[in-house]
Amino acid sequence: MARVRLVAGNWKMHGSRASNAALLDVLVKENPPGCAVCVPFPYLAQAAERLRGSRIAWGAQNVSEHAQGAYTGEVSAAMAAEFGCRYVIVGHSERRTIFAESDEVAAQKYVAARKAGLTPIFCVGETLEERDRGVTEAVLARQVDALVGKYGAQGLDGGIVAYEPVWAIGTGRTATSKQADEAQAFIRARIAAADPAVAADLRILYGGSVKAGNAAELFAMPNVDGGLVGGASLVAKDFAAIWRAAVSAL
Ligand code: PEP
């Protein structure tokens, strides 16, 4: 049975105060349950101001793995929490590839976010080359183990994992619902080996070209507990259609 529990938007480095205001106004008007937007740091105050009192949560797209110190240009999880963030994306493939963040750093960021009281959305996923080589499960295992192997599965209690095949992000090429469900079942089983109760309760989102037209089919899968939506979260009517698909899958 599907159990969609969160549709989160990843705005990446898009937006302006004016375009955000229009998008946030639509969000507040629709006020869907189980919805969050992860905005660029400078817009956290704007998101907090517009969304406070609504059902929509907001979050950041990255945090430092360090709690504080001389890390020019970095933002700590505690700072994000001060702006009312509930969520933060960690280990996104763009951070891993463009900014060379290792599995270890992604795991450290997860832990730093938890310590600050945030709910991290821990992203994992294989590249197309890895899928074609048949090593998808090995890659997912390595990324999950960097967190669970080092810090234990308990840290995932109440946490969120997002399966985001790199080849599907921003490409318009979505994983089939079967591919998403299989990968997400594998992730859940890997975590269940460490802690079955945590794994059973874990929210595992799918991300990678989720659109209004494919959301319902993805959200109907037993291991797909919601979506992490990039491009479509920047277009109010598209994002709204995705929440509606999520709400009807509840
Ligand atoms: C993402 O950036 O996390 C993402 C899933 O993007 P898109 O929906 O555009 O593929």
Residues whose N, C-alpha, C, O or C-beta is under 5 A from the ligand:
A	BS01	PEP	N10 A168 I169 G170 T171 G207 G208 S209 V210 L228 V229 G230 G231 A232
